[in-house]
Amino acid sequence: MKFVIDTLGGDKGSLEIIAGIKLFHQEFPEVELIAVGKVDELSELSNIAKIVEANDVMPMDAGVLEAMRMKNSSMSVAIDTLIKEKADGIISSGSTGAFLSLATLKIKKIPGVIRPALITSFPTIIDGKNVVLLDVGASVENTKEELVQFAKMGALYDKAVFGVQEPQIYLASNGSEEHKGSNVGKEAYQLLKNEKNFVGNIEARDVLKGHADVVVFDGYSGNIFLKGSEGMAKMMSQLMKDVFKKNIITKIGYLFAKSGFNDLRNKMDYKKVGGALLIGVNAVVIKAHGNSDCDSFYSAMKVGYHLMEKKVVDEIKEGFTLHE
């Protein structure tokens, strides 16, 4: 298993990324790691498989043309390295737009896929149950045909990663009734309504209740849901800390509730996921959070590892070969 890492472009700098790589390498020494970035910063990674030099950083606001022109950026070199080395996966915390555009253009879409999507999973109120969400930000506008394909890719992902044989698929909307939603959403509903595992519309407040296996968003609303949920989880964690620190009585109460509180905090910690997969291209392409620290980048690498281990790309290819 080969995994290429773009070490530049994250908000917190490459040292946090390097620390995350070291944690991952300690746990999964069998994975062949290829780090791309500034050689002098990567000296701590001398025990990994390969270091590839690239000193330019892709700007966060880079458009497609600028991204294509910056052939010496760590992001471009990392993608070229993946292709050259025939690696299984790649990860970057750099510019989302540039990374997804370059990955789509260079690594290429799986035959039959109209548009790749960013897909991730979220914990739900049911212990041990995750819900799969897509698209969470690979695009801004989508067609009804793309939303239908997102449902299909989400179901294939859920089956491959979580073993759900008949995923219950929902369409995110502003109401559960069939006539609710945007114009594109209502058109997609009509295409999906005869699909065996399509249940119907779901409101944002119900997404994390645990009865949905896959929820389809357009990229704009999906990204807002993702970041809003992360922000809410962070706020709730802080509020609970403040409550327990209020006085001596609440501090004593914390001692009795510590175990449950820690479980809840871990469940709400979005850094445990760390990154999202660009589903629909010919490799495991992981977009890590732009503000990744050591722990969240390590978690994002673990996401990539498990997706490679589950051969999710092959599952998507097979699914589209059989049914397209």
C-alpha positions as CSV (number, residue, x, y, z in Angstrom):
1,M,0.0,0.0,0.0
2,K,1.5,3.4,-1.1
3,F,0.3,6.7,0.4
4,V,1.5,10.1,-0.9
5,I,1.4,13.1,1.5
6,D,1.4,16.7,0.5
7,T,3.1,18.3,3.6
8,L,2.6,22.0,2.6
9,G,-0.4,24.3,2.4
10,G,-2.1,23.7,5.8
11,D,-3.0,26.6,8.0
12,K,-0.9,25.4,10.9
13,G,2.3,24.7,8.9
14,S,4.2,21.6,7.9
15,L,5.4,20.7,11.4
16,E,2.0,19.7,12.5
17,I,1.6,17.6,9.3
18,I,5.0,15.9,9.9
19,A,4.0,15.1,13.5
20,G,0.8,13.5,12.2
21,I,2.8,11.4,9.7
22,K,5.1,10.2,12.4
23,L,2.1,9.0,14.5
24,F,0.6,7.2,11.5
25,H,3.9,5.6,10.6
26,Q,4.3,4.2,14.1
27,E,0.9,2.6,13.9
28,F,1.0,1.4,10.3
29,P,4.7,0.8,9.5
30,E,3.7,-1.5,6.7
31,V,2.4,1.4,4.6
32,E,4.8,2.8,2.1
33,L,4.8,6.6,2.7
34,I,6.0,9.2,0.2
35,A,6.2,12.7,1.7
36,V,6.3,15.7,-0.7
37,G,7.6,19.1,0.5
38,K,10.6,21.0,1.7
39,V,13.5,18.6,2.2
40,D,15.0,20.4,5.2
41,E,11.6,20.2,7.0
42,L,11.2,16.5,6.2
43,S,14.5,15.4,7.7
44,E,12.6,13.9,10.7
45,L,10.9,11.5,8.3
46,S,14.1,9.8,7.1
47,N,12.8,6.3,8.0
48,I,9.8,6.5,5.6
49,A,9.9,5.1,2.1
50,K,10.6,8.3,0.1
51,I,10.9,12.1,0.3
52,V,10.2,14.1,-2.8
53,E,11.3,17.8,-3.0
54,A,8.8,20.5,-3.8
55,N,9.1,24.0,-2.3
56,D,6.2,26.0,-3.7
57,V,2.9,26.2,-1.8
58,M,-0.4,26.2,-3.7
59,P,-2.3,29.4,-2.7
60,M,-5.6,28.8,-0.9
61,D,-7.5,30.8,-3.4
62,A,-5.9,29.3,-6.5
63,G,-8.2,28.7,-9.4
64,V,-8.0,25.8,-11.8
65,L,-5.7,27.5,-14.3
66,E,-3.3,28.8,-11.7
67,A,-3.3,25.3,-10.1
68,M,-2.4,23.7,-13.4
69,R,0.4,26.3,-14.1
70,M,2.0,25.7,-10.7
71,K,3.7,22.5,-11.7
72,N,6.3,22.8,-8.9
73,S,3.9,23.2,-6.1
74,S,3.9,20.4,-3.5
75,M,0.3,19.6,-4.4
76,S,1.0,19.2,-8.1
77,V,4.2,17.3,-7.5
78,A,2.3,15.0,-5.0
79,I,-0.4,14.2,-7.5
80,D,2.2,13.6,-10.2
81,T,4.1,11.3,-7.8
82,L,0.9,9.3,-7.1
83,I,0.5,8.7,-10.8
84,K,4.2,7.9,-11.4
85,E,4.5,5.6,-8.4
86,K,1.1,4.0,-9.0
87,A,0.2,4.8,-5.4
88,D,-3.1,3.9,-3.8
89,G,-3.9,7.2,-2.1
90,I,-3.0,10.8,-1.6
91,I,-3.7,13.4,1.1
92,S,-3.5,17.1,1.4
93,S,-4.6,19.9,3.8
94,G,-4.0,22.6,1.1
95,S,-6.4,24.5,-1.1
96,T,-9.6,22.5,-1.5
97,G,-10.5,23.9,-4.9
98,A,-7.0,23.3,-6.3
99,F,-6.6,19.9,-4.9
100,L,-10.0,18.6,-6.1
101,S,-9.6,20.1,-9.5
102,L,-6.1,18.7,-10.0
103,A,-7.1,15.3,-8.7
104,T,-10.1,15.2,-11.1
105,L,-8.1,16.4,-14.1
106,K,-4.9,14.3,-13.5
107,I,-6.1,11.2,-11.7
108,K,-9.2,11.1,-13.8
109,K,-12.8,10.1,-13.1
110,I,-14.0,6.6,-12.8
111,P,-15.8,5.7,-16.1
112,G,-19.5,6.6,-15.8
113,V,-19.1,9.1,-13.0
114,I,-20.4,12.5,-14.1
115,R,-18.9,14.5,-11.2
116,P,-16.9,13.4,-8.2
117,A,-18.1,14.4,-4.7
118,L,-16.6,14.9,-1.3
119,I,-17.9,12.2,1.0
120,T,-17.5,11.7,4.8
121,S,-19.3,10.0,7.6
122,F,-20.6,11.5,10.9
123,P,-21.4,9.8,14.2
124,T,-25.1,9.7,15.0
125,I,-27.1,9.6,18.3
126,I,-27.1,5.8,17.9
127,D,-23.9,4.4,19.4
128,G,-21.7,2.8,16.7
129,K,-23.9,4.1,13.9
130,N,-22.5,6.5,11.3
131,V,-24.3,8.4,8.5
132,V,-22.6,8.9,5.2
133,L,-22.9,12.5,3.7
134,L,-22.2,13.7,0.2
135,D,-21.4,16.1,-1.4
136,V,-19.9,18.2,1.4
137,G,-18.1,20.7,-0.8
138,A,-16.6,19.5,-4.0
139,S,-18.9,21.7,-6.0
140,V,-21.4,24.6,-5.5
141,E,-24.2,23.7,-7.9
142,N,-25.3,20.3,-9.0
143,T,-27.7,18.8,-11.5
144,K,-30.4,16.3,-10.7
145,E,-28.4,13.6,-12.5
146,E,-25.4,14.3,-10.3
147,L,-27.5,14.1,-7.1
148,V,-28.8,10.7,-8.3
149,Q,-25.2,9.5,-8.8
150,F,-24.2,10.8,-5.4
151,A,-26.9,8.6,-3.9
152,K,-25.5,5.6,-5.8
153,M,-21.9,6.4,-4.8
154,G,-22.9,6.9,-1.2
155,A,-24.7,3.6,-1.1
156,L,-21.6,1.8,-2.6
157,Y,-19.4,3.6,-0.1
158,D,-21.6,2.7,2.9
159,K,-21.7,-1.0,1.8
160,A,-17.9,-1.2,1.3
161,V,-16.9,0.8,4.4
162,F,-19.6,0.0,7.0
163,G,-21.0,-3.3,5.6
164,V,-24.5,-1.9,5.2
165,Q,-26.1,-4.2,2.6
166,E,-29.2,-2.1,1.9
167,P,-28.4,1.5,2.8
168,Q,-31.4,3.7,3.5
169,I,-30.9,6.8,1.3
170,Y,-32.4,10.2,1.9
171,L,-32.3,13.6,0.1
172,A,-31.5,16.6,2.2
173,S,-34.3,19.2,2.0
174,N,-36.1,21.9,3.9
175,G,-39.0,19.5,4.7
176,S,-39.8,15.8,4.6
177,E,-42.7,16.1,2.1
178,E,-42.1,15.2,-1.5
179,H,-42.9,18.7,-2.8
180,K,-40.3,20.4,-0.6
181,G,-36.8,21.4,-1.6
182,S,-35.0,23.4,-4.3
183,N,-36.0,23.0,-7.9
184,V,-33.0,20.6,-8.6
185,G,-33.8,18.7,-5.4
186,K,-37.4,18.2,-6.4
187,E,-36.3,17.0,-9.8
188,A,-33.8,14.6,-8.3
189,Y,-36.5,13.3,-6.0
190,Q,-38.6,12.2,-9.0
191,L,-35.6,10.3,-10.4
192,L,-34.9,8.7,-7.1
193,K,-38.4,7.8,-5.9
194,N,-38.5,4.5,-7.7
195,E,-35.1,3.4,-6.4
196,K,-35.4,0.5,-4.0
197,N,-33.5,2.0,-1.1
198,F,-34.6,5.6,-1.5
199,V,-36.7,6.7,1.5
200,G,-37.4,10.4,0.8
201,N,-36.5,13.8,2.0
202,I,-34.9,14.5,5.4
203,E,-34.4,17.8,7.3
204,A,-31.0,18.8,8.6
205,R,-32.2,18.4,12.2
206,D,-32.9,14.7,11.6
207,V,-29.7,13.8,9.8
208,L,-27.8,12.7,12.9
209,K,-30.7,10.8,14.6
210,G,-29.4,7.5,13.1
211,H,-32.2,6.2,10.9
212,A,-30.5,7.4,7.7
213,D,-27.5,5.6,6.2
214,V,-26.8,8.0,3.3
215,V,-27.9,11.6,3.0
216,V,-27.4,13.3,-0.4
217,F,-26.7,17.1,-0.5
218,D,-25.7,19.4,-3.2
219,G,-22.2,20.6,-2.6
220,Y,-23.2,24.0,-1.3
221,S,-25.7,23.0,1.4
222,G,-23.6,19.9,2.3
223,N,-20.5,22.0,3.0
224,I,-22.6,24.4,5.2
225,F,-24.1,21.4,7.1
226,L,-20.6,19.9,7.6
227,K,-19.1,23.1,8.9
228,G,-22.1,24.1,10.9
229,S,-22.2,20.7,12.6
230,E,-18.5,20.9,13.4
231,G,-18.9,24.4,14.8
232,M,-21.9,23.3,16.9
233,A,-20.0,20.3,18.3
234,K,-17.1,22.6,19.2
235,M,-19.4,25.0,20.9
236,M,-21.2,22.3,22.9
237,S,-18.0,20.9,24.1
238,Q,-16.8,24.3,25.3
239,L,-20.2,25.0,27.0
240,M,-20.0,21.7,28.9
241,K,-16.5,22.5,30.1
242,D,-17.7,25.9,31.3
243,V,-20.6,24.3,33.2
244,F,-18.4,21.9,35.0
245,K,-15.9,24.6,36.0
246,K,-18.6,26.9,37.4
247,N,-18.2,26.1,41.1
248,I,-17.1,23.5,43.5
249,I,-20.4,21.6,43.3
250,T,-20.2,21.3,39.5
251,K,-16.5,20.3,39.7
252,I,-17.5,17.4,42.1
253,G,-20.3,16.5,39.7
254,Y,-17.8,16.3,36.9
255,L,-15.8,13.7,38.8
256,F,-18.9,11.4,38.9
257,A,-19.8,12.2,35.2
258,K,-16.2,12.2,33.9
259,S,-16.4,8.9,32.0
260,G,-19.7,9.7,30.3
261,F,-18.5,13.3,29.5
262,N,-15.3,12.0,27.9
263,D,-17.3,9.6,25.8
264,L,-19.6,12.4,24.6
265,R,-16.6,14.7,23.9
266,N,-14.9,12.0,21.8
267,K,-18.1,11.4,19.9
268,M,-18.5,15.1,19.1
269,D,-14.9,15.6,18.2
270,Y,-14.8,16.2,14.4
271,K,-11.0,15.9,14.4
272,K,-11.5,12.1,14.9
273,V,-12.7,12.0,11.2
274,G,-10.1,14.5,10.0
275,G,-10.8,14.4,6.3
276,A,-13.1,13.6,3.4
277,L,-12.8,11.4,0.4
278,L,-13.1,12.7,-3.2
279,I,-15.3,9.8,-4.4
280,G,-15.5,9.1,-8.1
281,V,-11.8,9.3,-9.1
282,N,-9.3,6.5,-9.7
283,A,-7.5,6.7,-6.3
284,V,-8.2,7.3,-2.6
285,V,-8.0,11.1,-2.6
286,I,-8.3,12.5,1.0
287,K,-8.9,16.2,1.7
288,A,-7.8,16.9,5.2
289,H,-9.0,20.0,7.1
290,G,-7.1,23.1,6.2
291,N,-6.5,23.8,9.9
292,S,-5.3,20.3,10.6
293,D,-3.2,19.9,13.7
294,C,-1.1,16.7,14.4
295,D,-4.0,14.7,15.7
296,S,-6.6,15.6,13.0
297,F,-4.1,15.0,10.2
298,Y,-3.2,11.6,11.7
299,S,-6.9,10.8,11.9
300,A,-7.3,11.9,8.2
301,M,-4.5,9.6,7.2
302,K,-6.2,6.7,9.1
303,V,-9.4,7.4,7.1
304,G,-7.4,7.1,3.9
305,Y,-5.7,3.9,5.1
306,H,-9.0,2.2,5.9
307,L,-10.5,3.3,2.6
308,M,-7.6,1.8,0.8
309,E,-7.8,-1.3,2.9
310,K,-11.6,-1.6,2.0
311,K,-10.7,-1.1,-1.7
312,V,-13.5,1.5,-1.9
313,V,-12.2,2.7,-5.3
314,D,-12.5,-0.8,-6.8
315,E,-16.0,-1.1,-5.3
316,I,-17.1,2.1,-7.0
317,K,-15.6,1.0,-10.3
318,E,-17.4,-2.3,-10.1
319,G,-20.6,-0.7,-9.2
320,F,-20.6,1.6,-12.1
321,T,-19.4,-1.1,-14.5
322,L,-22.3,-3.4,-13.5
323,H,-25.1,-0.8,-13.5
324,E,-24.2,2.1,-15.8
